[in-house]
Amino acid sequence: MIIALLLGACTASPPATSISQAAICIKEGGEMKQGGIMGHLLCVKPYADAGKICQNKSDCQGKCLADLGTARSEDGQQTGLCQKDNMPFGCYAEVKSGNLGPGLCVD
């Protein structure tokens, strides 16, 4: 019985969002997407500078990110790419002041 309840909790539907929240999101250039282990519904908006080469958060609207396992450049300064959107979930390493931070997975 307990196992059935626990399994049921894992497959529960994500919380619903109102039509007005979705309409506002779309009007602001976003898209409603599910993310994370719990399948939360979020308004995901793209950043205008997505994919731009960066060395610090101040270079981007979002974060300056490098893929996990990225090697440092020969001069010791790390570069990354500006975050594509405001989706908080995923695995990455943040670049700050040309230094690669620790790898992180957010779910």
N, C-alpha and C positions, 0 to 999 in steps of 0.2 A: 504494500500500500504506500509506504513512504517513498519507495523508488518510483512508483507511478506518479506521485505528486511532484517529485523533483524533476522527472523527465517532462512532465506537463509544463512546468515552469520554464524549461529551456525552449519549448516550442511555442510559447505564448506569442500572440500577435503583437507587433509593435504598437505603441500608443498612437492613436489617431490624431491627425492634425485638422484644424478647422479649414473650411474652404477659404475663409478670408485670409488665414495665415499663408496658405499656398498661393493665393492670388497676389498678396503683397510681395511674397518672395519672387514670383515670376515677374512682377512689375519692376522690381529692383534689379532684374537681370540674373536672378538665381534660379535654382532648380531644386525641387524637393527630392532628397535621396536618403536612403537608409544607410546607416553606418554603425560600426562597432559590433561587439558580440551580442548586444541586446537589440540590435536592429533599430536604433533610435532614428526617427525621421527628422532630418535637418534641412534648413535652407542653405544650400551650398552655392556660394557666389564666387565667380572667377576673379582673379586679380589681373589688372591691366598689364603688369610687368612680369607676368608668369614666364619662366624660362630664362630670364635675364641673368647673366653671370654676376655673382655677388661674392663679397667677403664678409658681410655683416648684415644684421637685420635692418640697419638703417638704409641699406641699399634697396630694400624691398618693401612693398605694402604688407606682405605677410612675413614669413620667416625665410632666412637664407639656409637652404637645405642641401645636404650631400647624401648620396645613396650610402647605405651601410656598406662597409668594406672599401670605401673610396681611399685611394692612396694619396698621400701628401704630394704636393708639387716639389720640384727640385729645390726651389728657394725656401721651402718650409712654410710658405703661405698657402693656405687651403682656399679653394674657391668652391662655390656651390651654385645652385640655381634658385632663383626666387620661386617660392611656393606657388603652385598653379591656382589654388583656391583655398577657401577657409575650412575645408574638411579637416577636422582635428584628428582623425584616425589614420593609422598607418605606421610604418617603420622608417626611420630616418635618423640622421645625425645632423644637428644644427651647427652651422658655421658662425662663429662669433670672433670678430677682430682677426680674421684670417686663420683661426684655429678651429680644428675639428673637435666638436664636443663628443660625448659618449653616445653610442647608439641607443635608440629608444623606440619601443613599440607601444603605441597608444591604441587601446581597443575599448 
